[in-house]
């Protein structure tokens, strides 16, 4: 019996690799002869770097970059096992964790550090990138990222624009003559399930700005600045990035990559499926265990369990997919026709959040064992 074990992380509790190993321990107590294939997963958000490094036998690299407030921070990114693909979570350099209620200000925060991570990866010989868009403290349309990679954003007097989304209102010209030439041949894939455009009622400023400290007046200011930024990009570079789905991801960082590089958008979980070789590894699988911290009707919209289920069944249509979750919300019946065959909650009794998180690995292991004992029983195997 071949079992694929491909969970996402259980946020605040365990990494995807820890979750996969907990599932394996439980499964092996009931099905000791099973062939277990562990493929830690993610959907492009938090945990993507670690999952892909673990799944491909890669390594973590660390460097000092410019944080969203312009001060130095230490940030990690992953080098995958192929030695030429870097996976970068923009939040590692430009994330909301670097600001607090007092310091957050999307008018001045910058993605410069994300660009520095890209540059560092290029210096390490990287030719292919997976960029996780999410968790940003920024609203600068990727302007800082572009500046770090050699783009000059100039005001009417020919001076370089300062950091931040508000400064984009003064953009008069774009000079790309100094952009890092290595970007011209790099494959850059943007991992995001956000489909928001750059501007407007569903744009970066209106939808995500308030989470970063923007009041109504600031949202209007930033949206106007991004609209102007998009117009100058259109005029100077001949690229219209304003309405592209996903351009508004990470405070418009999606738009910045689309404007200044040959990047393209892709579903986060599909990128991870591709990078881990999940479809190939699932050939001949009988069962698949996946899961994450919470599963509900929203899981069908690009979350890891549904992506895993569909990928595995594209390789092994008769494979049964079991999803385990810390919490099981409403609407899970909508998942059953889309690749997931059964959903189980792992928490055995009520408790405080601290208690539930502390017991997470054990609860996941025990639930995996119990499901596996049922599999053993129905298959006529000795558990």
Secondary structure, DSSP 8 states (H G I E B T S, - for coil): -EEEE----BTTTB-HHHHHHHHHHHHHHH-TT-EEEE-----SSTTHHHHHHHHHT-EEEEEEEE-TTSSEEEEEEEE-TTSSEEEEETHHHHBGGG--TTT--TTT---HHHHHHHHHHHHTT--EEEEE--SBS--STTHHHHHHTT-EEE-TTS-B--SSSGGGGG--EEE-TTS-GGGGG-EEEEE------SSSTTSHHHHHGGGGT--HHHHHHHHHHHHHHHHHHHHHH----SSSTTTTHHHHHHHHHHHHS--EEE-HHHHHHHHHTHHHHTTT-SEEEEEEEEESGGGGTT-HHHHHHHHHHHH-TT-EEEEEEEEE-TTGGGGTTTT--EEEE---S---HHHHHHTHHHHHHHHHHHHHHHHHHHTT---
